[in-house]
Amino acid sequence: MLSLSQIAAEIRSLTVEERKQLISLIVDSLTEPQSEEEHNILELEGLGAEIWQGIDAQEYVHQLRNEWDQRP
């Protein structure tokens, strides 16, 4: 592994255009997400499905609406 002084010496040997490209690469590396693995929202599909086992969706909606109507 190179030391910082060795890296600096290597950088001085680059052309101005190569240094600009290097700066761009460094900036891009600082703004990348910290997560090593990106996730997709679709990975959540089915999560918690067991909670709703045996529950009739329409009956559940009716129950919620009845509760709402009975609030003061």
N, C-alpha and C positions, 0 to 999 in steps of 0.2 A: 504494500500500500504506500502510495506517495505521501510525503509530508506536504503541508500547506506551502512551504517555501519552494518545494519542487513543482508543485502545481502552478504556483505563481510564475516560476521560470518558464514552464511550458506555455502558459498563457501569453507571456511576453513575446514568444516566438510566433504567435498567430497573427494573421493579417487583421486589419480593422474589421473587415466583413466577418471573418471567423469569430472575432471577439463579440461582435453584435449577435451573431447566432448563438454563441455560448451564453450570453446574458439572457437572451430570450428563452433558452432551454432551462436556465436556472430559475427564472421568474415563473415559467410554466410549472416547474416541479414544486414550487412553493404554493401554487394556487390549486393544485389537484386535490380532490377529496382525500381526507385522511383514511377513510375506510379502504381496506385492502380489497374488499369484495363488494361489488355493487349489487344492489338488490332490486327486484322488480315488484311492484305492488301486487302483481298476480300471485306471488308466492304466499300471500295471505289467504288465498281462496280456500274455503273450507275450514279455516281456523275457528275453533269454537263451535263447530257444527253440532257436537254432541250435546250442547246446552239446549238446543232446540228440538232434540229427538222427542217425538210423540206430542208435540205442540201444534195445534191447528192454527195456521197463520191468521185466517179470517176471524176465528174466535178470539185470538189474542188482540187483534185490532178492535173488535167490539168491546172487549173488556177495558182496554185503554180509553176508548171514547166514553164509556159509562163512568169510569173513574173521573174523567175530566168534567163531565156534566154534574157530578156530585160535589165538586169542590166549591167552597164558599166564594 
